[in-house]
Amino acid sequence: MIPETLYAKTSDDVWIAYQTLGDGPVDLIVVHAWVSHLEIYWEQPRIAQMLRSFAKDARVILFDKRGTGLSDRISRVPDLEARMDDIRAVMDAAGSERATLLGLGDGAALAALFAATYPERSAGLILYGGNARMTWAPDYPWGLTEDAWTREHGRIPEIWGRERYGREWAEISLLLDGNDPDDPELFQWAAKWARYAAAPGDMLAFDRMWAQTDVRDILSAIQVPTAVIHGERGDQGEAEHVASRVPGAKLLPLPGARRVAWMSDLDQLSEAIRAFLGSIQHEQAAFDRLLATVLFTDIVDSTSQSAAMGDQAWGKVQDGHDLIVRAQLARFHGREIRKMGDGFLATFDGPGRAVRCAQAIVAAVPALGIEVRAGLHTGEIEVADGDVAGLAVAIGARVGALAGPSEVLVSSTVKDLVVGSGIDLRDRGAHTLKGVPGDWHLYAVAPN
């Protein structure tokens, strides 16, 4: 089944056609080579197979660049900056905060520029072949020479969209990789794809733009994990050159890779992309772990007090309690993670501030006729979608549950980290914390 074609609107009012498929844990945006047509692509079995294999590990986002396929036709040739806006608009419409970009062929240049310009929205970058420049230069021998480009450019009106074009495209794309392109159905499909993707006049304009494209100078600014996939023929030197300019980029040689991605060994290709996406997730999980002090607070005997006061009166007390807690969190630079019933979970980047914040809360709430208990622990936490998790959070919760009325109880880790801060701690002995291995020595903070 072909995914539904939807539309995203760019900041300059251009409508961009896009599709999504799969529901994997990460987003993968495919930046197609040259021109494209989302729906005609699905008529080519190998393209469909390639895209569906990607969708096993990611939510795949496809789009037609402005001026091509099902996207708006435009009156002027779009530059790379405008085409970056196409990607932003599609990501926004698809609800994608961050995505890995897969640049195929000359789509690598656009994908690389986007990743360098918008690292906050780029989880990773995969360049297939790594075309950073389209034409030959003394320090870039892999591009078309000026004579070759002029000759091929002049033939576009003559052959574009005809079966002759399909045959020549196949010869250029496949014969260079050692394959015999004797496939009439492929020729017919390629000709149809060309007609639907762009008109001859548009292709002439796009071809002139591509001839001037050179993104080599921005490659060193790419900060996201990057892989450059290449085969054993033709593009190896170019791929090595591009990878050498991207800090930390990985070269991924695939014996079955061909000049056209979907004519490659698709099992090899999908496995390489699966492994790279997995490495990004693993790396991101490591980045999302950090050392923090967790604070748990809770109103003592809240159930019995609320029953005694009645809902209206108790609601006012809770409102007052929440104001006090949030004011002290702001004062001591704590971060509220969530409110849990009659208590709070917050994090701090310093244990001393966390302890003093807890002391301030405990000292302030008796004016409302209530008491609060607090527990603290310092350890590595995992941060995801504004929430925190991990063993350190579980320990903090267990420590808080053992605190008495108006007591601030801390783990031995906190105690060791606040030495010399002037915080007075009283030994409360060793305790077993439910669900946490080992015995834990706890300490009560003496009142100010």
N, C-alpha and C positions, 0 to 999 in steps of 0.2 A: 504494500500500500504506500502510495506517495504521500509524504507529509503535506499538510495544508500550507499553502503559500499565504503569508501575512505581509503587512507593510509597516515600516517604521519611517517616521518623518525626521529629517535632519534639521539642524539649526538654520539652514538656508532654504528650508521648505522643499526639499527634494524627497520623494518617496522611494524608499529602498525595499525591494522584495527580499523576504527571508523565510527560512524554514527551520524547524527544530525537530530533532528525533533523538530518542533515547532518554533515559532518566538517571544517568550515572551520577556519581558524587561530585564530579567536576565538569566545567564547561570547556568545550573545544570548538574554537571558531576556525572554520576552513576558509582560507583566502585563496580562491581559485586562481589559476594562471590565466593570463590573457583576458579573454572575454568569456562569459558564461551564460547559461540559461538554466535556471533551477529545475524546471520540469522536463526539459529535453534531456538533461543529464540522466534522469531516472530511466530513460529508454535504453541506456547503455548498461547491459548487465554487470560489467566489471566495475563501473562507477558505483552502481547500486550496492554491489557486494562490498566494495571498499568502505563506503559511508556507513553501511550497517555494521561492519566489523568495528569501526570506530565507536559506534553507538553502544557497543557492549560494555564499554568502560567509561563513557562520558555522555553528557548531553551535548550533542553535536549541533552547532549553529551554522547554517549555510546562508549565503546572501549573494545577490547579483550586485556588483559595483554600479554606481550611477552611470547611466549611459549605455548599460548592457542588459541583455536578458529582459526580465520582467520589471526592472526598475525604471524610473523616469528617464526618458530620453532628454538630453540637455543641449543647449545651443552652443556651449563652449567646452573645450577639452578640460576635463577635471585634472587638477594637479594632485599630488600625493596628500597634501594637507586636506583638501576637500574629501578625498577618499577615506582619510582617517575618520572624518566625521560620519561617514557611512557606517563604519564599525561601531563607533560610539552610539549612534542612534539605534542600531540593531541590538547592541548589548542592553541598552536602556529598555527597549520595547520587550525584549525577552526576559527581563529581570535578572540579568547577569551582572553581578558586581565585579567579578574578576574571572578571566578566562585564559586558557593557553591558546596561543595563536599558531596555526599550522599554515605556513606560507608555501604554496606549491608553485614551482617555476618562478616566473617573474612576480608572482604574488608574495614571494619572500621579501622583496624590497619594501612593500607596503606593510607587511607584518612586522618587519624589523623596525621600521620607523615608528610604528604605533607602540611597540614594546619600549623603545627608547624614550618616547615622549610621554607615555602614560604608564609608568611602572606600577602605579597604584591599582591599575585595572588589568594588568597583565600578570598572570600567575606563572607563565612560562612561554617559551618560544621554540617552535620547531621549524627549521628551514629545510625544505626538500630541494636539494641541489644547491641552494644558496645563491641565487642570482642577485648580486648586489649592483651590477652594472650590466646594461644590455649590449653595449657596443665595445669594440676593441679599443684598447689603449696600450701604450708601451708597457705599462705596469699591470695590465689586465688583458692577457692574451686570449681569454676564453670567449670574448664577445664577438659579434659579427663585425667584419671590417666595413669600412664606409662603402666600398664598392659592392660588397655582398648585400648590405642593407639597402642601398639604392636600387639594386636590381630586384630584390624581393619586394620592396615597397611599391615599385612601379607596376608589379604584376597583380596587386591586390584587386583592382577593378575588373581585371580580366578573368580571374579564376574564383573569386570569393563566392562561396555558397554553392559551387557547382561540384558534381561528382569528381571532376578532375582535381578540384581542390582537396577533396577528401582523400584521394589517392596520394597526392603529393604530400599532404600533411602526414599521412601514415608512413610514407617513405622517409621523410625527414625525421619523424619522431621515433620510428621503430627500426628502420633499416640501419641507422647509426648505432643501434644497440645490438646488431647482429641478428635481427629477426626478419623474416620474409613476410611483408605485409600483404599477403594475397588473401584478402577478405573483403569481398564486394559489399557485404552488409555493413562492415565497419566504414567503408568509403561513403556509403549512402548516409549512414548516421552522421558522420563527421560533416558532410555537406549540409545536412539539415540543421545540425547544431550551429554551424556558422551563420546560416541565414537567420535563424531565430535569435542568435546572440547579439548580432550587430549588423548594420547595413554597411556596404562598401565605403561610403563616405566617412562614416564613423570610424571604421577600421583604419583608414588612412590617417585620421587625426590621432587615434590612439597609438598607432605605430610610431608617429613622429614623437609623441610624448615619451613612449618607452625608450626610443633611441637616445633621449636626453637624460634618462634616469640613472642616477649614481648615488647610492646611499652609503658608500664605504666610509665616509668621514664620520657617520653617526654610530657605526657599529661599536666603537669603544665606549659609548654612553649606555649601552644596554646593560641593565642591572639584574635582569631576571634569569632564572635557569634556562639555558639555551642548548639545543641539540641541532646538529647539521647532518642530515641524512644524505648519503651519496652511494652510488653504485660503483662498479669496478671499471666502468668505461666512461670516458668523456668528461664527466664533471668532478672527478676526484680532486684534481689540482685546484679547481675553483672552490670546491667545498672546503678544502684545507686552508686556502687563502682567507675565505670569509670567517671560518672558525677561529683562525689565529688572531683576528681583529676583535672578537667578542670575548670579554673577560670571562674565563672559566667555561667557555663553550665546549661541549663534547662532540667529537666526531663519531658518527654511527655508520660504519660501512655495512651495506647490505648486498651480498652477492647477487640477490635477485632484483635489485632496484634497477629501474629503467628510467629513461629520460622523462616519460610520462608516468606519473605516480600510479595511476590505476591500471597500467599495463605491467606493473611490477609483480613480484611474488607477493600476493596480498597477505598471506599468512605471516611472512617475514615482516612486512610493513606494519601490520596491525599489532604484532607482538612487540616491535620496537617502540611504537607509540604507547602501547599499554605499559611497558616497563618505564618509559620516561614519565608518563603521567603519575605512575605509582611513586617514582622517586621524588617528584615534586610534592606529592601529598605527604610523604614521609618527612621531607625537609621542612615543609610548612608546619607539620605537627611539632617538630623540634623548635621552630621559631615561636610557636604559640605556647610554649612552656616557659614559664618565668618564675623567679623567686619572689614570693610575696608573703606578707603577714595577713592571715585571715582572721576576721573578728566576727564572732557570733554573739548577738544579744537577744535577750528574751525577758518578757515581763513575768515576774514570779506570781504564781497562783492566779493567773489571768482568768481562768474559767470561773472560779468561785467569786472573784471580785466583780466580774461582769454580771453574774447572776444576782449578786447583792445590790449592785448599783442600778441595774436596768439598762436596756439598750441605749437610750438617749444619753444618759449620763456617762456610760462607759464609752460611747462613741466620742464624746468630748475629751475624755481622758486619753484615748488612743490618738486623737488628733494632736493633742499637746505633746504626747510622747514622741510621735513621729517628727514633729517640728524640732524637738530637742535633739533627737538623734541626727537628723539631717544637718542641723546647724553645727553640731560638733564634728561631723564628718567633713563638712566644708572647712571648718577651722583647722583641722589637723590633716587636710589633704587626703582624706580617705575616699574611696570610690564605692558608692553603693552598688551592689550587685543585684540584690533583690530583697523585697520585704517578704517575710515568711510568717504569716499569722500575726503573732504579737511580738515578733522580733525582726532583726535585720542580719543580713550577711554583707560584709564589706571587706575590701582589701586595701592594703597600704604597702608602699614600697620601702617603709622603714618600721621596724618593730617598736622603736621608742615612741614614735608618734601614735602608733596603734594603741599601745598601752595607755598613754596619756588621754587619748580620745575615749577609751573605755572608762577610765577613771572619771572623766568629766561627765559622761552620760550617767554613770551610776550616782554621782553626787547631785545631779540636777533633777532627776525624775521624782525623788521623794516629795517635792513640792506639789506633785499631782496626786499624792496619796498612794503611790505605787513604789515597788522596788524592781530593779533589773539585775539580772546576772549576766556575766560576760565571759567568754572563753577565747583564747588566742593561741595560734600556732604559726610558725614560719616554716615554709617549705616550698617545693616546686609545685606550681599549679598549671593546669591546662586551661587556656582561654579559647572559647569558641562562641560566636554569635552573642557576645555580650555576657555570657555566663562563665562560671569557673567550675572546674572539676578536678579530681585527682585525690590521692591519699591525704595530702596536706589539708584539703577541705574537710574530709571525713574526720581527721584528727581534731581539727578546730571545733567541729560540731560536738564531738564526744567530750572534749574539755569543757565546752560551754555547758553541757548538760550536767556536769558534775559540780559546777559552781553553786555556791549558796546565795541567799538573798544579799544584794548589794555587794557581791564579791566579784573581783576580776581574777580569773584563774588562767595561768599560762603554762605552756609546755616547757620542758627543760631547754629546748632549742631557743625559745624566746629569752629565757633566763640568761643563757650564755651570750646572746647577742646584745643584751642591754647592760652588760657589765660596764661600770663607769659612768652610767647615765644618771645616777642619783635615784633610780627607781628602787624602792625597798621591797624585797621579796621574802615571803615566809614559806618555808618548806611544808608541803602538804603530803609528802610521801609518795610511794609508788602506787600506780593504779593500772588495772587492766581496762583498756578501752574496747568496747564492743566492736568486733569486726576489724580491729587493728592488731597486727601481730606484736608480741612482746609486751613488757611492762614499761610504763611511762611515768617518769617523775614529774610531779606537778607542783606549781608554786602559786601562792596567792599574793596579789599586789597589796601592800599595806596602804590603808587610806592616807590621803594627803594630810 
